[in-house]
Amino acid sequence: MSSEQIYQNNKIGLIVQGTGPSTGPSIIISKATGTKAAKNDQTKPDLSLLPKVFLEAVAKAFMVGEKKYGRYNYCKGHDASQLIAAAQRHLAAWFEGEENDPVDGQPHLGSVGACIAMLLRQQELGTLKDNRYKNENR
């Protein structure tokens, strides 16, 4: 079916073409004018690539933290080593066969993702206390 046939069969006035994983960016065509809508976002990260299961697991971990410490408490900053140690503990527990943290029932892998997200956010905000070893020879 040609794009013109798709255009003519469309009842709501918009067509999205090229939405498959290997077909490239979407093109939206207005039924009223037949013109393409401009959207210059090719250089922006495609957040649709993040799996829903990942987003939900990390969000649940943040919700546990919100109840314990407050919604944005983590933005105040941690020692980098504290977040790395927590991520490593959760990852090791999962690797040893424990799916969920026995303390709060939260999946370990969601907590690992939350630790990494906190590192990135605090680094962005300038609140991360970078206590990594500094090798003078690098």
C-alpha positions in Angstrom: 0.0 0.0 0.0 1.5 3.4 -1.0 1.7 6.3 1.5 -1.0 8.1 -0.6 -3.3 5.1 -0.1 -2.6 5.1 3.7 -3.2 8.9 3.7 -6.5 8.5 2.0 -7.6 5.7 4.4 -6.7 7.6 7.5 -9.7 8.7 9.5 -8.1 11.0 12.1 -6.0 13.2 9.9 -2.5 12.0 10.8 -0.2 9.2 9.5 2.8 7.8 11.3 5.1 6.1 8.8 8.4 4.4 9.6 7.6 3.4 13.1 9.2 -0.1 13.0 12.5 -0.7 14.7 14.4 -0.8 11.4 12.4 1.8 9.4 13.9 5.0 10.9 12.3 8.1 12.2 8.5 8.7 12.2 7.0 11.1 9.6 3.7 12.7 10.5 1.6 13.9 7.6 -1.3 16.3 8.1 -4.5 15.1 6.2 -5.5 18.8 5.8 -2.4 20.0 4.1 -0.4 16.9 3.1 2.7 18.4 4.7 5.2 16.8 7.1 5.4 18.1 10.7 8.9 19.2 11.6 10.5 17.5 14.6 14.2 18.0 14.9 15.1 15.5 17.7 17.5 13.2 15.9 20.4 14.1 18.3 18.3 13.7 21.5 18.4 10.4 23.4 15.5 8.1 22.4 14.1 7.4 25.8 11.5 5.0 24.3 14.4 2.5 24.1 14.3 2.0 27.9 12.3 -1.1 28.8 9.2 -0.5 30.9 10.3 -3.2 33.3 13.4 -1.3 34.0 11.6 2.1 34.5 9.1 0.5 36.8 11.7 -1.4 38.9 13.8 1.8 39.4 10.7 3.9 40.1 9.6 1.4 42.8 13.0 1.6 44.4 12.8 5.4 44.5 9.3 5.1 46.0 10.8 3.0 48.9 13.4 5.7 49.4 10.8 8.4 49.3 8.9 6.8 52.2 12.1 6.4 54.2 13.9 9.6 53.5 11.7 12.1 51.6 11.1 12.5 47.9 14.3 14.3 46.9 16.6 13.6 49.8 19.0 11.8 47.6 19.6 15.1 45.7 21.5 16.5 48.7 24.4 14.1 47.8 26.1 11.0 49.0 29.7 9.8 48.9 30.1 8.0 45.6 31.5 5.0 47.4 28.3 4.7 49.5 26.2 4.4 46.3 28.6 2.1 44.6 28.7 -0.1 47.7 24.9 -0.3 47.9 24.7 -1.1 44.2 27.3 -3.9 44.5 25.6 -5.4 47.6 22.2 -5.5 45.7 23.9 -6.9 42.6 25.8 -9.6 44.6 22.6 -10.6 46.4 20.8 -11.0 43.1 23.7 -12.9 41.6 23.6 -15.3 44.6 19.9 -16.1 43.8 18.0 -13.6 46.0 15.5 -11.7 43.8 14.1 -9.3 46.5 15.6 -7.5 49.4 14.4 -9.2 52.6 14.1 -5.8 54.4 11.7 -4.0 52.1 10.7 -6.6 49.4 12.1 -4.4 46.7 13.7 -6.3 43.7 17.5 -6.0 44.0 18.0 -5.1 40.3 15.6 -2.1 40.7 17.8 -1.0 43.6 20.9 -1.3 41.5 19.3 0.9 38.9 18.3 3.4 41.5 21.8 3.6 42.8 23.2 4.3 39.4 20.4 6.9 38.7 21.3 8.6 42.0 25.0 8.7 41.0 24.1 10.3 37.7 21.7 12.8 39.1 24.0 13.9 41.9 26.9 14.2 39.4 24.6 16.4 37.2 23.6 18.5 40.2 27.1 18.8 41.6 26.1 17.3 44.9 27.9 14.0 44.5 30.8 13.7 46.9 33.4 12.2 44.7 35.6 10.2 47.0 37.0 7.9 44.3 40.7 7.1 44.5 42.7 9.6 42.4 45.6 7.9 40.7 48.2 10.6 40.2 49.8 8.8 37.3 46.7 9.1 35.1 
